[in-house]
C-alpha cells in the first residue's frame, strides 16, 4: 500500500529539518535529517520498498539499518496520522 503525506499536515523546514503540525490533533513532530528525507521523498505516494530503495541510493547505510529505522519512523508517523497508508484504488 502506498504511503503518502496526510494532506492536513502543515510542514515547515527549519535549518534543513522538517517540523510537522497536525492541526486536528494539535500535535507537533520535529523530524531529524532521516525523517526529513523520508518526508521529502513522500512528496508523491510511494510503496515502502520504493521508499527504502531511494533511501539506500541516497545514503551510505546498511540495508538492515535502513529498513529498521525507516519502519520505526513510519510506525510513529502513521500512529500520529502525519502519514497515511491506503490501498490502491481500482
N, C-alpha and C positions, 0 to 999 in steps of 0.2 A: 504494500500500500504506500502510495506516495506521501512524503512528509511535506508540509507547507507551513509557511508563517500564518499565524492567526491574523486575519485582516483587521481586527480591532486593536491590535497592539501598536502602541506608539514607540518608535525606536529613534534613538539619537546616538551618534558616535562622538565619544569624548576621549581624546588622546589615543586614538586608534582602537578603542574598545567600545563595544555597543552596550547601551543601557536600554532596557525594555520596561515599559509600563503597561500593565493590563488595567484599563480604566474601569471595567466592570467589576473587577476583584480588588482594585486598589493596591495591587502588588507591583513591586519593582523587582527587576532581576538584572544585576550587573554582570556582564559576561567577560570572562578573561579572553585572552587572544585566541584560544582554541574555540571557545564558544562563539566568539565574534566571527571567526572564519566560517563556522557551520551556519550561523545566521545569514551571513552574506552569500554563501553558496545556495541557500534556500530562497533566493530571490525569485526562483521558479521552482515548482514542486519537483522533488527528486525521490526516487526509491532509496532505501537505506544503502544498498550495495553501491549504487552510483555515487552517493554522498561519500562513502568510505573510500571508493576508488579515487575520487577527486582529492580528498584529503591526503591520501597516500602519494599522489602525484605532486602535491604541493609541499609536503613536509617530509623530512628525513626521520621517519619514526617506524618502529616495528609494527607490522600489521596487527599483531595481537594487542599491543598497547593502544593503537588507534581504534580498534573495534571496541575494546573495553571502555576507553574514555568517551568515545562517541556515544555508545549505548547509555552510559551514565548520564551524560548531558541530555540526550534525547528523552530518557525516562523522566528526568526532572522538568524539562521544558514542556513535555506533554502533560504531566501531572498539574502543572501550573497554567495550562492552556495557553502557553506562549506559542506553541506549535500545535498543529493539527495533523492527524493521520487519517486519511479517508480512503475507502475503497474506490477504485477507478469506476467511473460511471459508464454504463454500456452505451 
